[in-house]
Structure formats: structure tokens, C-alpha cells
Amino acid sequence: RVSLGFFEYGFVNRAIDLTRKNRDWLMTLEPVIEEKVKAGGDINPLLRLKVEIGKIDDALQSLQQRRLVDSANLSELMALPYDTLLPWPTWDAPGVINLDGSALARAIEADNPELQVLVHKVDSVKARWEVARRKSYPDITAGLNYIVLGDPEVNPTTPDAGKDPWGVTIGVTIPLQLKRNKAARSEMTFARTALERTYEQKLNELKADLRSSLALLDDANRRLELYGDELLALAEQAVENSRTSYEGGRTGILEVIDSERSLLELQLLYWRAAADAWQHRVTIQTLANRPISVITEAADSDEHE
């Protein structure tokens, strides 16, 4: 939960920075357009620009409030004072890694703590069933008694005087509570079956969560590559072109606003994908109960073998 909250908090940081930069740049256009209006130009571009800046200011205020909420949630998890405003985290977009779903599934079966608890419960029920089973059989005991007498001092002439006596004892305890023992065995059998079904259900749930997280991680990696390698570069070029065209009087303010808005949306989508990728990695590590680096190293060694 701390790790998921960390990257959510980090995304808010990126969103605030990008939104503020977008607003600041648009505000640099405001005095330019005002001069044009004073010179007799159309006032409509100025109105549109003010509306756009107002919308961005509203989004920025919402992000600032979201920072307070996310900081409070993280502070609660880390037992910090409720009014603590955490500093911005340092993070970057992750690189793309290939994860072996089979190796992860094996790691879940071997190391997931929830499954291990159920395994120990099944073993405990098996042991109690064995105890109940053995109580249904007669309990046979055998013993050997040996007494050291030493040299006789009284009546030494008595036959066998001074000889050490010994004897063998045999005891049989017959179980009389057969129905009670049978009921105990039946109870343990039902308990074992219930726990085994619970184990199977939990294992299926964890594997389903794993498949879902792997699919979401693949989607996040796809979006990172799409926005980072293709669309962001195109959007930045479009912004530069629209700015140049507007300064040269070849286009209107609407095209500038649209290009700026598109760039901001793509930048936010890129960092949303980056945060999602990290969060899905965290989920996968939690399910497997081991670091992803260990999982990938183990998978690589298996492939080499």
C-alpha cells in the first residue's frame, strides 16, 4: 500500500508540474493579445484564452487538493502526524521488462504467505486426524522390572538369597469410546477437505490476480512506448508549429490552445502509464512475495539451462 501510494503521489507531482508549465506559457500570451485588442483587434481570442487559463487553474487547484489527500494517506500508513505534507518523491518511468508468468505462478505457490498459512493448517488437521485414528486401536504397553538386592545379610542360607529379582509386565488398554473417535476422525476429514478447497480457491484467485496484473503491466508498457516514442514528439512539434504560426499571424489562438491542450493530455497520459507500470510491478512482487529482479534472474537462469 505504501508503494502504490508512493507512485500515485509521484504522478500528482508530475501532473502539477506539467499543468503549471502549461498555464504559465498560456499566460505569457495574455499581454500580447491584450495589445492586439487595444490596437483594434478582435476581443474573442482574449476571451477564449482567459477561459482556457481559468480551466487550467481549476485543474491545478484540484491537483493541489489531491496532493493533500494522498500525502495524508501515506502519512497514515507510515504513522506520521496527520498534518504532515510529504516532499515530492524522486522517480522516473520504468524500463520495459519481460516477466515469465509460469515462474511467477510457481513463486506464488512456494512463497505466498496466505497460501503458506493454509498449508500449515492442512498439516495440522492431518496430524490431529492421525491422533484420532490411533486412539481407536488398543494401547499395548510392556515393561521390565529389575531390582538390585546386593549381598544378603539376613538369612543368607535361604534359597536364591542375594539373587536380583526381575519381572516382565504387559498391559493392554482397550478403547471404549469408538464412536467418539470415529466422530473426531470425520470432523478432521471434513476440516481437511474444507481447507484444501479454500487453498485451491485462494490459489486460483492469486493466479487470476497475477494474470490481470501482467496484462495491465503489458498495457502500461505499451502506452509508455506509444506516448514516449511516437505521440509526444509529434505533439511537441505541433505546439512549436502552432506557436510559430500564431506569432507570424498565420493562425488563430484556438489552434495554439488546442495544440497546448493536446500536448498536456499526452504528457499526463505518459506519466499515468509510468505510474501504472510501477504499481503493477509492486502488485506482482507482492503476489510472488519476492523482488521482480529475483524472479527475472531465476527465469533467465532456467532458460540458459
C-alpha positions as CSV (number, residue, x, y, z in Angstrom):
1,R,0.0,0.0,0.0
2,V,2.9,2.4,0.7
3,S,4.5,1.6,-2.6
4,L,1.2,2.1,-4.5
5,G,0.6,5.3,-2.7
6,F,4.2,6.4,-3.4
7,F,3.8,6.2,-7.2
8,E,0.3,7.8,-7.1
9,Y,1.8,10.7,-5.1
10,G,4.6,10.9,-7.7
11,F,2.1,11.1,-10.6
12,V,0.4,14.0,-8.8
13,N,3.7,15.7,-8.7
14,R,4.3,15.3,-12.5
15,A,0.7,16.4,-13.2
16,I,1.1,19.6,-11.1
17,D,4.4,20.5,-12.7
18,L,3.1,19.9,-16.3
19,T,-0.2,21.7,-15.7
20,R,1.6,24.7,-14.1
21,K,4.0,25.0,-17.0
22,N,1.1,24.8,-19.5
23,R,-0.7,27.6,-17.6
24,D,2.4,29.8,-17.3
25,W,3.1,29.6,-21.0
26,L,-0.5,30.5,-21.9
27,M,-0.4,33.4,-19.5
28,T,2.6,34.8,-21.5
29,L,0.2,35.1,-24.4
30,E,-2.3,37.2,-22.5
31,P,-0.4,40.6,-22.7
32,V,0.3,40.0,-26.4
33,I,-3.4,39.5,-27.2
34,E,-4.4,42.4,-25.0
35,E,-2.1,44.7,-27.0
36,K,-3.8,43.4,-30.2
37,V,-7.2,44.2,-28.7
38,K,-6.1,47.7,-27.7
39,A,-4.9,48.2,-31.3
40,G,-8.4,47.4,-32.5
41,G,-8.1,43.6,-32.8
42,D,-10.9,41.1,-32.1
43,I,-11.5,40.5,-28.4
44,N,-12.7,37.0,-28.8
45,P,-9.2,35.4,-28.8
46,L,-8.6,37.1,-25.4
47,L,-11.8,35.7,-24.0
48,R,-11.0,32.2,-25.2
49,L,-7.6,32.4,-23.7
50,K,-8.9,33.6,-20.3
51,V,-11.4,30.7,-20.3
52,E,-8.7,28.2,-21.0
53,I,-6.4,29.6,-18.3
54,G,-9.4,29.5,-15.9
55,K,-10.0,25.8,-16.7
56,I,-6.3,25.0,-16.2
57,D,-6.3,27.0,-12.9
58,D,-9.3,24.9,-11.7
59,A,-7.5,21.7,-12.7
60,L,-4.4,22.8,-10.8
61,Q,-6.3,23.6,-7.7
62,S,-7.9,20.1,-7.8
63,L,-4.4,18.6,-8.1
64,Q,-3.2,20.6,-5.2
65,Q,-6.0,19.3,-3.0
66,R,-5.3,15.8,-4.3
67,R,-1.7,16.2,-3.1
68,L,-3.0,16.9,0.4
69,V,-5.2,13.8,0.3
70,D,-2.5,11.5,-1.0
71,S,0.0,12.9,1.5
72,A,-2.4,12.3,4.4
73,N,-3.0,8.7,3.3
74,L,0.7,8.0,3.0
75,S,1.4,9.7,6.4
76,E,-1.3,7.4,8.0
77,L,0.4,4.3,6.6
78,M,3.8,5.4,7.9
79,A,2.4,6.6,11.3
80,L,3.4,10.2,10.7
81,P,1.4,13.2,12.0
82,Y,-1.8,13.7,10.1
83,D,-0.9,17.3,9.1
84,T,2.5,16.2,7.5
85,L,3.0,17.4,4.0
86,L,5.3,14.9,2.4
87,P,8.0,16.1,0.0
88,W,7.7,15.1,-3.6
89,P,9.2,11.7,-4.4
90,T,12.1,11.1,-6.8
91,W,11.1,8.6,-9.5
92,D,11.2,8.1,-13.3
93,A,9.5,6.0,-15.9
94,P,10.4,2.3,-15.7
95,G,12.1,0.3,-18.4
96,V,10.2,-2.5,-20.1
97,I,10.9,-6.0,-18.7
98,N,9.6,-9.3,-19.7
99,L,8.2,-11.4,-16.9
100,D,7.6,-15.2,-17.0
101,G,4.1,-15.9,-15.9
102,S,4.9,-19.6,-15.2
103,A,7.8,-18.7,-12.9
104,L,5.6,-16.1,-11.1
105,A,2.9,-18.7,-10.6
106,R,5.4,-21.1,-9.1
107,A,6.7,-18.4,-6.8
108,I,3.1,-17.7,-5.6
109,E,2.7,-21.4,-4.7
110,A,6.0,-21.6,-3.0
111,D,6.2,-18.2,-1.1
112,N,2.8,-16.5,-0.9
113,P,2.2,-16.1,2.8
114,E,-1.6,-16.6,2.6
115,L,-1.1,-20.0,0.9
116,Q,1.6,-21.0,3.4
117,V,-0.8,-20.4,6.3
118,L,-3.4,-22.7,4.7
119,V,-0.7,-25.3,4.0
120,H,0.2,-25.3,7.7
121,K,-3.4,-25.5,8.7
122,V,-3.9,-28.6,6.5
123,D,-0.8,-30.2,8.0
124,S,-2.2,-29.6,11.5
125,V,-5.5,-31.2,10.6
126,K,-3.7,-34.2,9.2
127,A,-1.8,-34.6,12.4
128,R,-5.0,-34.4,14.5
129,W,-6.7,-36.9,12.3
130,E,-3.8,-39.3,12.8
131,V,-4.1,-38.9,16.6
132,A,-7.8,-39.6,16.4
133,R,-7.1,-42.7,14.3
134,R,-4.5,-44.1,16.7
135,K,-6.9,-43.7,19.6
136,S,-9.2,-46.3,18.0
137,Y,-6.6,-49.0,18.5
138,P,-5.7,-50.9,21.7
139,D,-2.7,-49.4,23.6
140,I,-0.3,-52.1,24.4
141,T,2.5,-51.4,26.9
142,A,5.3,-53.7,28.0
143,G,7.8,-53.3,30.8
144,L,10.7,-54.9,32.6
145,N,11.4,-54.6,36.3
146,Y,14.8,-55.4,37.8
147,I,15.8,-54.9,41.4
148,V,19.4,-55.0,42.7
149,L,19.5,-56.6,46.2
150,G,23.2,-57.0,46.9
151,D,24.7,-59.5,49.3
152,P,22.1,-61.0,51.8
153,E,22.7,-60.1,55.4
154,V,19.5,-61.7,56.8
155,N,19.0,-65.4,56.3
156,P,21.8,-65.9,53.8
157,T,21.1,-69.6,53.7
158,T,17.6,-69.0,52.2
159,P,17.3,-70.5,48.7
160,D,18.0,-67.8,46.0
161,A,19.2,-65.4,48.7
162,G,21.1,-62.5,47.1
163,K,19.8,-63.0,43.6
164,D,18.4,-59.9,42.0
165,P,14.6,-60.3,41.1
166,W,13.2,-59.2,37.8
167,G,9.9,-59.4,36.1
168,V,8.0,-58.6,32.9
169,T,4.8,-56.6,32.7
170,I,2.3,-56.3,29.9
171,G,-0.7,-54.0,29.8
172,V,-3.5,-53.6,27.3
173,T,-5.7,-50.5,27.2
174,I,-8.9,-51.2,25.2
175,P,-10.6,-48.1,23.6
176,L,-14.2,-47.9,24.6
177,Q,-15.2,-44.6,23.0
178,L,-15.1,-45.9,19.4
179,K,-18.0,-43.6,18.3
180,R,-16.3,-40.6,19.7
181,N,-13.0,-41.4,18.0
182,K,-14.9,-42.0,14.7
183,A,-16.6,-38.7,15.0
184,A,-13.3,-36.9,15.6
185,R,-11.8,-38.5,12.5
186,S,-14.8,-37.5,10.5
187,E,-14.6,-33.9,11.8
188,M,-10.9,-33.8,10.8
189,T,-11.6,-35.2,7.4
190,F,-14.3,-32.6,6.7
191,A,-12.0,-29.8,8.1
192,R,-9.1,-31.0,5.8
193,T,-11.4,-31.1,2.8
194,A,-12.6,-27.6,3.5
195,L,-9.1,-26.2,4.0
196,E,-7.9,-27.9,0.8
197,R,-10.8,-26.3,-1.1
198,T,-10.0,-23.0,0.5
199,Y,-6.4,-23.4,-0.6
200,E,-7.4,-24.2,-4.2
201,Q,-9.8,-21.2,-4.3
202,K,-7.2,-18.9,-2.9
203,L,-4.5,-20.2,-5.3
204,N,-6.9,-19.6,-8.2
205,E,-7.7,-16.1,-7.0
206,L,-4.0,-15.2,-6.7
207,K,-3.2,-16.6,-10.2
208,A,-6.1,-14.6,-11.6
209,D,-4.8,-11.5,-9.9
210,L,-1.4,-12.3,-11.4
211,R,-2.8,-12.7,-14.9
212,S,-4.7,-9.5,-14.5
213,S,-1.6,-7.6,-13.2
214,L,0.6,-9.0,-16.0
215,A,-1.9,-7.9,-18.6
216,L,-2.2,-4.4,-17.1
217,L,1.6,-4.2,-16.9
218,D,1.8,-5.1,-20.6
219,D,-0.8,-2.4,-21.4
220,A,1.1,0.2,-19.4
221,N,4.4,-0.7,-21.1
222,R,2.6,-0.4,-24.5
223,R,1.3,3.1,-23.6
224,L,4.7,4.1,-22.4
225,E,6.2,3.2,-25.7
226,L,3.4,4.7,-27.7
227,Y,3.4,8.1,-26.0
228,G,7.2,8.2,-25.4
229,D,8.4,7.1,-28.8
230,E,5.8,8.5,-31.1
231,L,2.9,10.7,-30.0
232,L,4.8,13.1,-27.6
233,A,7.3,14.0,-30.2
234,L,4.6,14.7,-32.7
235,A,2.6,16.8,-30.2
236,E,5.7,18.8,-29.2
237,Q,6.3,19.5,-32.9
238,A,2.7,20.6,-33.4
239,V,3.0,23.0,-30.5
240,E,6.1,24.6,-31.9
241,N,4.4,24.9,-35.3
242,S,1.3,26.5,-33.9
243,R,3.3,28.9,-31.8
244,T,5.4,30.0,-34.8
245,S,2.3,30.3,-37.0
246,Y,0.5,32.4,-34.4
247,E,3.4,34.7,-33.9
248,G,3.6,35.1,-37.6
249,G,-0.1,35.8,-37.8
250,R,-0.9,32.7,-39.9
251,T,-3.1,31.0,-37.4
252,G,-5.5,31.9,-34.6
253,I,-5.3,31.4,-30.8
254,L,-7.7,28.4,-30.9
255,E,-5.1,26.3,-32.7
256,V,-2.4,27.3,-30.2
257,I,-4.8,26.4,-27.3
258,D,-5.7,23.1,-28.9
259,S,-2.1,22.1,-29.5
260,E,-1.1,23.0,-26.0
261,R,-4.1,21.1,-24.6
262,S,-3.2,18.0,-26.7
263,L,0.4,18.1,-25.5
264,L,-0.6,18.4,-21.9
265,E,-3.0,15.5,-22.2
266,L,-0.4,13.3,-23.8
267,Q,2.2,14.2,-21.2
268,L,-0.3,13.3,-18.4
269,L,-1.1,10.0,-20.2
270,Y,2.6,9.2,-20.4
271,W,3.2,9.7,-16.7
272,R,-0.1,7.9,-15.8
273,A,1.2,4.9,-17.8
274,A,4.6,5.2,-15.9
275,A,2.9,5.2,-12.5
276,D,0.6,2.3,-13.6
277,A,3.6,0.3,-14.7
278,W,5.3,0.7,-11.4
279,Q,2.2,-0.1,-9.4
280,H,1.5,-3.3,-11.4
281,R,5.1,-4.3,-10.7
282,V,4.5,-3.7,-7.0
283,T,1.4,-5.9,-7.1
284,I,3.2,-8.7,-8.9
285,Q,6.1,-8.6,-6.4
286,T,3.5,-8.7,-3.5
287,L,1.8,-11.7,-5.0
288,A,5.0,-13.6,-5.6
289,N,6.5,-12.4,-2.3
290,R,9.9,-11.8,-3.8
291,P,11.5,-9.0,-5.8
292,I,11.0,-8.9,-9.6
293,S,14.7,-8.8,-10.1
294,V,15.0,-12.2,-8.4
295,I,12.2,-13.5,-10.5
296,T,13.7,-12.4,-13.8
297,E,17.1,-13.7,-12.8
298,A,15.7,-17.1,-11.9
299,A,13.8,-17.2,-15.2
300,D,16.9,-16.2,-17.2
301,S,18.9,-19.0,-15.5
302,D,16.2,-21.5,-16.3
303,E,16.3,-20.5,-19.9
304,H,20.1,-20.8,-20.1
305,E,20.0,-24.3,-18.5
